[in-house]
């Protein structure tokens, strides 16, 4: 376990236990993530926002959510403000693409094996997303298509674009992230360690005021257009 997990706490938002199967699934998921030393609090209502601490995770139980293929609006709102994970999702009901574009960090299904849950949770705690590769590629393709379909640059004000001082290595990493590469792939391609990649990613997020990869890709598209106009 490469990350110091002891600094993390998690609030698990669930409904009242809906039968033995639901109780078993919640207990299994909770016990698995506790193996990483993550402090756990479980509740049926959200705590006061002021009581949330730095690095606290919000983990939302979707066991009772069986309608449609999108996300409840409140989950999208919470995910934009907190590091949010979904679990007990139903295949074919929860839309991964919507979750990813709503800033959710990862999604786990009720049928996931314990080793899959452990691997995914570790991936999230190391600053990456836990979604199918096809979902990530689809989200990136949509962002790129949206960028191409945006109004002509002459009609847009770019006064809010920040031109940070990015190193050559940081620009390379932004390019790889925009292609859907994860930290390990970037590390292998650039012949550096995954921890070094994480350090670069955090620096890039800070410089570009991005909270995650999706926001960084959006920033990169706008930056490239604005930079072209100002060149």
N, C-alpha and C positions, 0 to 999 in steps of 0.2 A: 504494500500500500504506500504509494509514493507521496500522498498528500497527508498532512497533519490533520486528521479528522477531528481531533478533540476540540477544536475551536468552533465547530459547527453545532447548531441546535436546529431542531425541526419541529414545526407545529403541524400535526396531522389533522386536517379538517374532514370529519366523517359524519354520517347520519347516525341515528340510533341504530344499534345492531339489528339487522334485518335477517334473523335466523342464524342457525349454526354455521352455514357455509360462509356467510358474510363475516361473522366473527373470526372464523378460521383464517380467511384471507387477510384480514386486517392484522391479526396477530402474527401471521407468517411474515408479511411485509415489514412490520415493525421490528420483529426480532432479527430479520436479515440486516436491515440498515443499522441496527444497534451494534452489529459486529464491527462497524467502523468507528465506534466510540462517539457516535452522534447522540446528543441529548434529545430525548423525545418528550413531547407533550401532545396529548390527544384531546380533542374537544369537538363538540357539535356546533359551536359558534366561534367565529373569529375573535381572537383577543383584541383589546384596544390597540390601535396602530402604534401608539406611543410605547407600548410594552414590547414591541418587536425589537430585537437586538441585532447588531451587525452580524452578517453571515448566517442569519436565521433562514431556514428553508420553509416554504409553505408547500405542504404536500396534500393534495386534494383527492379524496376518495370518490370515484365515479360509479361505484357499485349500483346506485339507484338511478343513474342517468341512462335511460334507455331510449330516449326520443330523438329522432333526427340524426344527422351526421355532422352537425357543427359542434359548437361549444356553448354552454350557458354564458350569457353576456357577462355575468359577474365574474366568471373565471377569467375571461379575456381582460377585464379591468384589473383584477388582482395580479395577473401575470405581468402586466405592464409596470407594476410597482414593486414586485417581489420576485425572488428566485423561486419559481413555481414548478412543481412536478405533479403529474397526474398518475394515479394508479388505479387498479381494478377496472380498467377500461374494457369495453366490449368490442371485439374485432368487428369491423364493418359499421359501427355506430359512431365512434369518435373519429373525427376527421383529423388525421395527423398534420396535414398541410395547414389547416386552420389553426391548430395548436401552435405549430412552429411560428407562423406569421403573427401570432398573438403573444409571442415572447415566452411561451412555455419552454422550459429547458429540456424536458423529456417526458416520455409516456411509457407506462408499464401496463400490460394486460393481465387479466386475472389468471390466465393460463400460463404465464411466463414461468419458466423453470427458475429455481433459486439461483443457479449460477448466472443466468441471464440478468436477473435483478441485481445481483451483486456487481457484475461487470458494468451494467448501465449506471448504477448509482455512483460507482467509483469514477466513471467517465464524467458524470455531471459535476461531481465535487472537484474534478480537475479542470473545470472551466469549459467543458465541451457540451455539445448537445447529444441527446440519446434519442435518435429517430432513425427510421430506415433510410439508407442511402438514397433510395428513390424519392423519398419525401423531401430530403434536403435538396436534391437536384431539381425537383419540381418547383420548390419555393424559390430557388435561385433563378431558374428559368423565368418564373413569373416576374420577379423583380427586374430582370434584364429586359423582358418584354415591356414592362411598364415604363422603364426608362426610355426605350425606343419610341413608345407611344406618347411620351410627355410633350407638352407644347414646345414650339420652337424656342430655342434659347433667347431669341431677341425679345420674346414676350414675357420673360421671367426675370424677377429681381433676384440677384445673387448676393446682396449685401450681407446676408446672414451666413455665407460660406466662410469657414475658417481655413486658412492656408497654413497648416502646421508645418514645422520643420521635421520632415520624415527622413530617416536614413535610407540608404539604398536597400539595406536588408529589410527594413520595415515596409518599404514599397513592394518588395518582392513577396513578402508574406501576405500583404493585402491582396496582391494579385492571386496568390494561391488560395487564400480564403474565399475569394470571389468565385473560384472554380470549384468550391466545395471541399477542399482538402482539410482534413482534420490534423490535430497537432502532431501525431506520430508520422503521418505522411509528409508533413512539412519538414519535420526533423530529419527524416530519411533522405529527402530530396536535397536539403541544404547541408547535410552532414553535420548537424548540431544535435544537442540533446533535447528531449521533449521539454525539460525544465527551462532551457534557454528559449525555446519557442514560446512557452507560457509567459516568460518575462517580456519578450517582444510584444506579444499579444496585449498584455496589460498596458504596456507603454503606448501602443497604438490606440487602444480604447481611450486612454486618458487624453491623448493628443487630439483625437477626433470626437471626443465627447460621445462615444458609442458605448452602449451597455452590453452589447452582444454582437455576434457575427452578422445577424440580419441587419441590424442598424449600421454596422460597418460597411456592408455591401451597398446599402442605400446611400450612405455618406460618400462612398467611393464613386458611385455613379454621378452624383451631383457635383462632387469635387472635380472630376475629369471634365465635365461640361463647362463648369465655371472657370477652371484653369485654362481651357481652350479659348474662352472668350477674353481672358485677361492676358493672354500670351502676346 
